[in-house]
């Protein structure tokens, strides 16, 4: 889960902001974001065997689920109200 302690966030938030600004200012697209995330995961988990690779896949899966839970499902619920439910 992404809810790490404030001390941990203070250690990385500045660098994250710099990276995000650089990506946005370059006009970069999803390919650049994919490259950055792949590079980070590979740098942390790339030298391992199955158990380490499995941890990497677990992290990525949790990121996907958290984004869906906190951002996409909220958006979908709004659109359901605006446009009507697909399920009758």
C-alpha positions, -999 to 999 in steps of 0.1 A, spaced: 0 0 0 13 35 -8 5 49 27 41 51 39 52 72 69 57 110 64 94 106 70 97 83 41 76 106 19 99 135 28 129 115 15 115 109 -20 88 135 -27 112 162 -40 128 139 -65 94 126 -76 82 161 -82 114 169 -102 109 138 -123 72 145 -130 80 181 -140 107 169 -164 84 144 -180 56 169 -184 79 197 -196 93 173 -223 58 167 -235 64 131 -229 38 104 -233 29 71 -219 60 55 -234 82 78 -212 62 70 -181 64 33 -189 102 36 -194 106 55 -161 85 30 -141 101 0 -158 136 14 -150 127 20 -113 113 -15 -109 142 -31 -128 167 -12 -107 151 -24 -75 140 -60 -84 158 -68 -116 186 -89 -102 165 -115 -85 151 -149 -91 114 -159 -92 106 -147 -56 120 -112 -63 103 -110 -96 71 -121 -80 75 -92 -55 79 -68 -83 47 -80 -100 29 -77 -67 40 -41 -63 28 -33 -98 -5 -51 -93 -11 -31 -61 -3 2 -78 -28 -7 -105 -55 -16 -80 -49 15 -59 -52 38 -89 -84 21 -99 -98 22 -64 -90 59 -58 -92 75 -92 -109 54 -119 -138 40 -99 -146 75 -86 -146 88 -122 -168 58 -134 -193 65 -106 -196 101 -117 -201 91 -153 -227 66 -143 -247 93 -126 -242 117 -155 -251 92 -183 -271 65 -166 -262 30 -154 -254 3 -179 -268 -24 -157 -306 -24 -156 
